[in-house]
Amino acid sequence: MKKRGYLNPTLIWQFAFWTTTVCLLVAVVASILAIWQFTGTDALWRTVATCAVIGAATLAFSWVNGLFGDDGV
């Protein structure tokens, strides 16, 4: 079965992978900085929440792209 999507599915999956990876790295760095008290816990939770929203939205977009694409017919 051929991959389908409104936009190029391969590019969307690559974009989603790298965006999610960057969000995870930023969240880990913010957590480490908060553990060592270089930043406050307020900044930590805002950073982690922002990364979670961006990562989830990117993954949801890649899923929706696959749902609403044509079958090549």
C-alpha positions in Angstrom: 0.0 0.0 0.0 1.3 3.4 -1.0 1.8 6.0 1.7 -0.7 8.8 1.5 -1.1 12.3 2.8 -2.2 15.7 1.8 1.4 16.8 2.2 4.5 14.6 1.6 4.2 12.0 4.4 7.9 11.4 4.6 8.7 15.0 5.1 6.0 15.4 7.7 7.2 12.4 9.6 10.8 13.7 9.6 9.6 17.1 10.7 7.5 15.5 13.5 10.4 13.4 14.6 12.9 16.2 14.8 10.5 18.6 16.4 9.6 16.1 19.1 13.2 15.3 19.7 14.1 19.0 20.1 11.2 19.4 22.5 12.4 16.4 24.6 15.9 17.8 24.7 14.7 21.3 25.8 12.5 19.7 28.5 15.4 17.6 29.8 17.8 20.6 29.9 15.2 22.7 31.7 14.6 19.9 34.2 18.3 19.5 34.9 18.7 23.3 35.4 15.7 23.3 37.8 17.2 20.3 39.7 20.4 22.2 40.2 18.5 25.4 41.1 19.7 27.4 38.2 16.1 28.1 37.2 12.9 28.2 39.2 10.3 25.5 39.2 7.9 27.9 37.5 10.1 28.2 34.5 10.5 24.4 34.5 6.8 23.7 34.4 6.2 26.3 31.7 9.0 24.9 29.6 7.9 21.3 29.9 4.2 22.2 29.2 5.2 24.2 26.1 7.3 21.4 24.8 4.5 18.9 25.5 2.0 21.0 23.6 4.3 21.6 20.6 5.3 17.9 20.5 1.8 16.6 20.7 0.5 19.1 18.1 3.3 18.1 15.7 2.5 14.4 16.1 -1.3 15.1 15.7 -0.7 17.0 12.5 1.4 14.2 11.0 -1.4 11.8 11.9 -4.2 14.0 10.5 -2.1 14.6 7.3 -2.2 10.8 6.7 -5.9 10.6 7.3 -7.0 13.3 4.9 -4.6 12.5 2.0 -5.7 11.0 -1.2 -5.2 7.4 -2.2 -3.5 8.3 -5.4 -6.6 7.4 -7.4 
